[in-house]
Amino acid sequence: MQEVPESETHKYGVISGLVIKDDLFRVDDMIEKPEAGTAPSNLAIIGRYTLTPDIFELLEQTEAGKGGEI
């Protein structure tokens, strides 16, 4: 993750979560390119994700979002 200006959050995926300790976050949600002024933080997602296999069942139940992305 990388901090970005709040005015730029609509250009990135942004996380909401909890700081566990320095450089360690528990991510509760990821919002792809939130509408201006609605981002839960200014922490942009930079890079790749490592997710557990149970994500696939959730993806099957998820409707496409902005730009048809899941």
C-alpha positions, 0 to 999 in steps of 0.5 A: 500500500501507499498513501496517496492524496485524498484527491487522487484516491478515485484513481486506485484501489483503496483499502479499509482496515486496521493497523496491527503494528507498523507496516502491518494492516488487517485489510477488511475491504478493498474498493476499486476506484471509489467515487471521489470523496467516498474512499475509506482511507488514502491507502492505495493498493500498489502491487499484488494480492495474496488471498486464501482459496475461500475467495473463489466461492465469494467471487462466484457470488459477487456481481460485476462492479465498475467497468464490469470488474469483479 
